[in-house]
Amino acid sequence: MALDETTRQVNKRAVDVLDDADYRLKEADMNVLRAVQGLEGLSRYTNAHDPALENLRTVLSEVRNAQDDVARRLAAESEGE
């Protein structure tokens, strides 16, 4: 029984940490998206900042990949609660 209790505790901690990561990744997505949109608006007038725009688009893509991964892991851990 002690092992089951420890497993449950670890599962609960995993769910809490993944839930927090999910929240923070959603915030990061919104923040990076705002930066992308700002530079997209600027690129109508100059392409001098296009490298930064492409880097931000890459970051946004990676954040979204991480969101998907965390969401899958959270769903799997939540089933184990």
N, C-alpha and C positions, 0 to 999 in steps of 0.2 A: 504494500500500500504506500509506503514512503516514496518509492520510485514513481508511482502514479501521481502523487501529490507534487513531486518535484517536476515531473513532466508538465503537469497542469500549470505550475508556476512559470515555467520557461515559456510555455505556449502563451500565457497571458502577457508576459513581458514582450514577447515577439509581436503579438497583436498590438500592444500599446506603442511600441517603437515603429512598427510599420504604419500604423494609423497616423502617427506624428509625421513620419516621412512623407506620406501621401499628402497631408495638409501642406507641408512646406514645399513640396514639389508643385502643387497647384498654385501656390503663391509665386513661386519662381517662374512658372509658366506665364502667369499674368504679367509679371514685371518684365521679363525678357520680351514678351509679345509687344508690350508698350514701347520698348526700346526699338524693336524691329519696325513697328509702325511709324515711329518718329523718323527713323532714317529712311524709310521708304518715301515718306513725304518729302524729305530733303533731296532724295535722289531725282526728283522731278526737275530740280534746278541745277544739281551738280553731281557728277559721278565720283568726286574725289573721296567720298566716304564709303563707296561700294565695298571695299575689302572689309570694313568693319561690319557692314550690313550682312555680308556673307558669313562672317564669323558668328554674328548673333543668330542668324538662321540655323547655323550648325548647332549652336548651344541650345536653341529652342527645340531642335529635333532630338538632341540627346536628353534634354529634360523630359520630353514627351515619351521617349523610349524608357527612361527610368520610371516615369509615372506608370506606364503599362506594366513593367516588371514588378513594381511595388504593389500595384493593384492585384496582380495575379497571386503574389505571395501572401498578401493580406487575406484574400479570399480563401486560399488554401489553409492558412493558419486559423482563420475564423471558423472553418468547418471543424477543426479539431478542438474547439472550445467546449 
